[in-house]
Amino acid sequence: MAGRLAGRRAVITGGAGGIGRAIAAAYLREGASVIITDIDGAAAEETAAALSSAGAISAIQCDVTSLADTRALATEANNRLGGVNVLVNNAGLSGRALITKIEEELIDALLAVNLKGVILCAQAFAQTMYEEGDAVMINMSSQAGKRGWPELSVYGATKAGVLGMNRALAVELAPRVRVNAICPGYISDVGMAWRGWEARSNIEGGTAGDIGENFAAENIPLQRLQSADDIANTAVFLASDEAREITGDAINVGGGVVMD
Ligand SMILES: NC(=O)c1ccc[n+]([C@@H]2O[C@H](COP(=O)([O-])OP(=O)(O)OC[C@H]3O[C@@H](n4cnc5c(N)ncnc54)[C@H](O)[C@@H]3O)[C@@H](O)[C@H]2O)c1
């Protein structure tokens, strides 16, 4: 049986990380051809090798903050796949600090990866995706791009910036490219939020799992954390024909933390 993403040729940035890997696995399951790209080229190669029994997947090293890298990525990915019709701008950096304490280096890094990196990748692929038509761009934002959390002012600013680009590109690239964002909540099992709880558990004691679950019980209407697969399932939906009338949107997958 053909999968929901048969005929889709997808590039996933940050594909060696928690959510990116889950999206790659889900895309393969649904019949897409996939290239994962990451600044950590060895990790991207390992991830592609680990998922290769599920379908056509390969890796390309790319720093999304580099104009030269993103252009080379687009050229190589278009050559390998015979055109790219799904781009998932997922690469990201976390960083928590009070506004009075955050170092300039971290401010620059967050802006570079989470905002400039998304813009450069969108720019690198926009023309060929527009020419091909029936293409899909998915930009990974966050609940922190829509509501405030302490110590996430700069991270939140980058994720709100992604939503601004998302809306503008949805108009600019219509009707040939649908452009949507996903705003994940807090992921329970892998990725940056999980590593944050692990770091807290090393300082405060208790397990990372308990810290996350307590947070969920106090802050999330559905009283649970999300999984990377919850985000991947939404990324499958947005890349599929089932979402053919959705563009310029930003879907919350956060258990009700944000309702808009
Ligand atoms: N995990 C969460 O709870 C959560 C919540 C909301 C939003 N998000 C967003 O989801 C996306 C994925 O997050 P994750 O939890 O899987 O994080 P992760 O750290 O596990 O994965 C991020 C990946 O991006 C890569 N990367 C970092 N800088 C890069 C660069 N300059 N060029 C290319 N690749 C680079 C990393 O090497 C890593 O593999 C991010 O955009 C993040 O902001 C995550």
The ligand as an SDF file (V2000), in Angstrom:
LIG
                    3D

 44 48  0  0  0  0  0  0  0  0999 V2000
   12.4990   19.1620   22.5040 N   0  0  0  0  0  0  0  0  0  0  0  0
   11.5550   20.0210   22.7980 C   0  0  0  0  0  0  0  0  0  0  0  0
   10.9170   19.9190   23.8370 O   0  0  0  0  0  0  0  0  0  0  0  0
   11.2160   21.1250   21.8180 C   0  0  0  0  0  0  0  0  0  0  0  0
   10.1420   21.9650   22.1330 C   0  0  0  0  0  0  0  0  0  0  0  0
    9.8090   22.9960   21.2530 C   0  0  0  0  0  0  0  0  0  0  0  0
   10.5220   23.1690   20.0880 C   0  0  0  0  0  0  0  0  0  0  0  0
   11.5720   22.3610   19.8060 N   0  0  0  0  0  0  0  0  0  0  0  0
   12.2870   22.6000   18.5490 C   0  0  0  0  0  0  0  0  0  0  0  0
   12.3640   21.3990   17.8090 O   0  0  0  0  0  0  0  0  0  0  0  0
   13.5710   21.3840   17.0330 C   0  0  0  0  0  0  0  0  0  0  0  0
   14.3460   20.0960   17.3080 C   0  0  0  0  0  0  0  0  0  0  0  0
   14.6510   20.0550   18.6980 O   0  0  0  0  0  0  0  0  0  0  0  0
   15.1870   18.7470   19.4450 P   0  0  0  0  0  0  0  0  0  0  0  0
   14.5640   18.7190   20.7720 O   0  0  0  0  0  0  0  0  0  0  0  0
   15.1020   17.5850   18.5580 O   0  0  0  0  0  0  0  0  0  0  0  0
   16.7080   19.1850   19.6740 O   0  0  0  0  0  0  0  0  0  0  0  0
   18.0570   18.3770   19.4830 P   0  0  0  0  0  0  0  0  0  0  0  0
   19.0910   19.2150   20.1360 O   0  0  0  0  0  0  0  0  0  0  0  0
   17.9030   16.9600   19.8970 O   0  0  0  0  0  0  0  0  0  0  0  0
   18.2690   18.4050   17.8990 O   0  0  0  0  0  0  0  0  0  0  0  0
   18.6450   19.5860   17.2230 C   0  0  0  0  0  0  0  0  0  0  0  0
   19.5970   19.1920   16.1080 C   0  0  0  0  0  0  0  0  0  0  0  0
   19.9650   20.3970   15.4260 O   0  0  0  0  0  0  0  0  0  0  0  0
   21.3440   20.2990   15.1150 C   0  0  0  0  0  0  0  0  0  0  0  0
   21.9470   21.6200   14.9220 N   0  0  0  0  0  0  0  0  0  0  0  0
   22.2660   22.5230   15.8750 C   0  0  0  0  0  0  0  0  0  0  0  0
   22.8680   23.5890   15.3130 N   0  0  0  0  0  0  0  0  0  0  0  0
   22.9060   23.3520   13.9800 C   0  0  0  0  0  0  0  0  0  0  0  0
   23.4230   24.0800   12.8720 C   0  0  0  0  0  0  0  0  0  0  0  0
   24.0330   25.2690   13.0340 N   0  0  0  0  0  0  0  0  0  0  0  0
   23.2800   23.5420   11.6380 N   0  0  0  0  0  0  0  0  0  0  0  0
   22.6920   22.3230   11.4760 C   0  0  0  0  0  0  0  0  0  0  0  0
   22.2220   21.5940   12.4890 N   0  0  0  0  0  0  0  0  0  0  0  0
   22.3260   22.1020   13.7290 C   0  0  0  0  0  0  0  0  0  0  0  0
   21.9630   19.5740   16.3080 C   0  0  0  0  0  0  0  0  0  0  0  0
   23.2160   18.9950   15.9970 O   0  0  0  0  0  0  0  0  0  0  0  0
   20.8860   18.5500   16.6260 C   0  0  0  0  0  0  0  0  0  0  0  0
   21.1150   17.3210   15.9880 O   0  0  0  0  0  0  0  0  0  0  0  0
   14.3360   22.6430   17.4150 C   0  0  0  0  0  0  0  0  0  0  0  0
   14.0910   23.6570   16.4480 O   0  0  0  0  0  0  0  0  0  0  0  0
   13.7290   23.0240   18.7450 C   0  0  0  0  0  0  0  0  0  0  0  0
   13.8620   24.4030   19.0170 O   0  0  0  0  0  0  0  0  0  0  0  0
   11.9330   21.3360   20.6430 C   0  0  0  0  0  0  0  0  0  0  0  0
  1  2  1  0
  2  3  2  0
  2  4  1  0
  4  5  1  0
  4 44  2  0
  5  6  2  0
  6  7  1  0
  7  8  2  0
  8  9  1  0
  8 44  1  0
  9 10  1  0
  9 42  1  0
 10 11  1  0
 11 12  1  0
 11 40  1  0
 12 13  1  0
 13 14  1  0
 14 15  2  0
 14 16  1  0
 14 17  1  0
 17 18  1  0
 18 19  2  0
 18 20  1  0
 18 21  1  0
 21 22  1  0
 22 23  1  0
 23 24  1  0
 23 38  1  0
 24 25  1  0
 25 26  1  0
 25 36  1  0
 26 27  1  0
 26 35  1  0
 27 28  2  0
 28 29  1  0
 29 30  1  0
 29 35  2  0
 30 31  1  0
 30 32  2  0
 32 33  1  0
 33 34  2  0
 34 35  1  0
 36 37  1  0
 36 38  1  0
 38 39  1  0
 40 41  1  0
 40 42  1  0
 42 43  1  0
M  CHG  2   8   1  16  -1
M  END
$$$$
